[in-house]
Amino acid sequence: MSDDSPSETREAPIDDAVVHRAADETGVDPDELADALVEFNAALLGQHSKFEREGDHVTVDDVRAYRVPRAAWDDVVADFSFDDDVEEAVHRAHAEQARLAFASTADADEGFANDEAGVVIGVDTAEQF
């Protein structure tokens, strides 16, 4: 199986198709969104324990998806100076990727309430222990 997604997208744990859907839905350039997702993911690395305290999580293919209160998402994204449309695209990409991860796990509830957000973070080997 080949990975034909742009190298910039592979640095963030968001599928290329999800990036393109979120970009299309918000009118953001896919490359701009991919760059924002890489920047956002770099800031999220090492924050697994914070999100584990906030809500449920599943791990699929070296990516951990969290279902957290929307306030937790708002706290993290507040540290960035994304334009409103880019911020919305980042949110949509994370939400969709998290929903896909929860849906692919047999023993997890895949539903998200209106006041919950999805967050996905790559898991490196050291963080798994």
C-alpha positions, -999 to +999 in steps of 0.1 A: +000+000+000+015+033-010+010+066+008+003+092-018-007+120+006+014+151+007+044+149+030+030+179+050-002+160+057+015+129+068+031+148+097-004+153+112-026+123+120-054+134+097-062+114+066-057+133+033-094+128+024-105+143+057-082+173+050-098+179+016-133+176+029-127+200+058-110+224+033-139+222+009-165+227+036-148+258+049-133+273+017-098+270+030-069+260+007-060+223+014-023+231+016-030+260+041-051+236+062-024+209+060+002+234+073-021+245+101-027+208+111+010+201+112+015+232+134-014+222+157-003+186+160+032+197+170+017+216+199-006+187+209+023+162+212+029+155+248-005+166+259-020+131+259-024+130+297-044+163+297-069+149+272-071+115+289-083+133+320-108+153+300-126+125+282-127+091+264-101+080+239-093+052+215-060+044+197-061+033+161-029+029+139-006+050+162-032+078+164-050+085+196-085+101+192-101+119+222-137+129+228-134+160+251-156+188+263-157+216+237-141+239+264-110+218+264-107+222+226-113+260+229-085+262+255-060+246+232-069+264+200-069+297+218-030+296+218-030+299+180-036+329+158-055+310+130-079+329+109-115+320+118-120+299+086-087+280+092-096+274+128-130+260+118-113+238+092-088+225+118-118+218+141-137+200+114-107+179+104-101+168+140-138+161+147-142+139+116-109+120+121-119+114+158-153+102+148-138+078+123-114+064+149-142+059+174-164+043+147-137+019+138-133+006+174-158-021+182-160-014+220-162+024+218-193+047+217-189+066+184-213+094+193-203+129+201-226+153+219-230+189+207-207+201+236-179+177+228-150+180+204-127+155+187-089+157+190-065+134+173-028+132+182-001+110+168+013+085+194+051+080+194+065+048+210+076+065+242+041+078+248+026+044+246+043+032+279 
